[in-house]
Amino acid sequence: MRIRATALAAALLGTLAAAGCGTADSASGKDALTIATANTADCVDPAQNLTANSSPFVRPLVDSLVYQDPADGSLHPWLARSWSGNATGTEWTFVLRAGVTFSDGAPLDAAAVKTTWDGVVALGAQAATANSLLSGYVEAVAAAPDTLTVRFTAPKSSFPQAASTTALAPISPAAWTRTPQERCAGRYAGTGPFTLEGIQGKERVSLLRRPDYAWGAEPWRPGPATLQRLDFQLVKEPGVQFDALNSGTVDVATGIPKRQLDGLPADRFSTVRIAAPGIVYTATPNVTRGPLADEAVRRALLPATDRGQLVGVALGGAAPAATGILTANTPGYLALADQLGFDGAKAARLLDAAGWRPGPDGVRVRNGQRLSLALTYPSVDQINGPLLELLQQQWARSGIELRLRGLPVAELSPAQDAGDYDLLVFNQGRGDPDVLRTVFAAAGKNRARLGADDPLNAALDQQAAQADPAQRAVTVAAIQRAILERGLAVPLYEPGALVATDSRLAGYPVDGSFHDTAWGA
């Protein structure tokens, strides 16, 4: 394996040299950044980026109306210099900053934002995440070139935060004359600090600095980005990433396990973990499928899971175990570690009481039905593969057969939308507890496949309508408790990116923009 990794790193170095991506030897003279990532550029359209797999390439290309500080969740002006809502939260008005243009030269105005949001709604399921943020959308009205008012059928207290996501970032009106497939391939213009130079198959995504960029988010320094270009090398194998970073072929690696990162020279490299707000990496059961229709089975999955072992062994301690359904840095997070402790005896009691008894091969059986479940996950996900295999072993000790079903990304989205799974593993990023509605509401992604009359829907809608932060916090807390008490999710760990960088690099972005990233002396 080591020989193969070294050979691939050498091949990668050759590719870089042939592509002319080399930079000056002096750190202070470097104006480019080369990043090894396991992500793939399946679709770089912000609205259609359903799995967030292409997010690292999208954020530098597009700005949002609002900026959310990743440190504390606070909201700041970006493309909008101000915003306000009506008393019920059904209507929000954004006043846009002047002088902003898309990279194709078109001006950013209220009509352009309206075109994007109308286009997102027209995409339907092709833009499931973006559409969940616009649920109840009635219309957007360009009251003036710099003033946009958006109306909803029901209150949306969290919409300013939704406007901070890449999913609702405006793109040039000309892009909406192209097909969704063309936009996925990058044929659109954003207002971001970088533009797309090109996507080379499954090997590289290259971005170029936009020299006339002058409207960054409030916390950024003024002017265009410091770096001239970003080159993302698409490298799935952790060993290849390690060798490429250690040899200087790449400057940053985002897919190396912690146990390997510990082998990097401390004087040459720095390591940082970027936490991702939202729903933790979780296995969500389809409540309409086989044994998972039994709430006792779903509840037994929680104590059958040893999260400490999962993150300690499979992830090498690179991420914290989940202590709730939301990550700890998400506004509205509720600590529920007391419901997530490993207790094999408790799992056995729950299954015994529900009539699931051990069969001759150790797998539990009830009325001739085996307690056999399939877990669907993206087959490209090599980081979480060992974790899922360990989860399989853990559940087997409780008499639960877990079959791992890896699907290509092209097949994964249709399976998700059709509910063609027993358990689905995923995480969902967003810095607002309304992400729970996006994932669990029957009118949203509905990953647990709840019925339209399920009482959880009313609670999810209620929190979205509550303008009073204290009242909303109470509702959000009750929702989180209910999700675990009903076994609608099996939280595993808090997602995030473990990033290793050249120690001379400054300002590696938590927000993904790369605007303030620069080389030091």
Helices and strands as residue ranges (DSSP letters): H 2-19, G 27-29, E 32-37, H 55-58, G 59-61, E 66-68, E 75-77, E 80-85, E 91-96, H 110-123, G 124-127, H 128-133, E 137-144, E 147-152, H 159-162, G 166-168, G 173-177, H 180-184, E 194-200, E 204-209, E 229-234, H 238-247, E 252-253, H 258-261, E 269-275, E 278-285, G 290-293, H 295-301, H 307-309, I 310-314, G 337-339, H 344-353, E 357-358, E 364-366, E 369-370, E 372-378, H 385-396, E 401-407, H 409-418, E 423-429, H 435-440, H 455-465, H 469-485, E 490-493, E 496-502, E 505-506, E 518-519
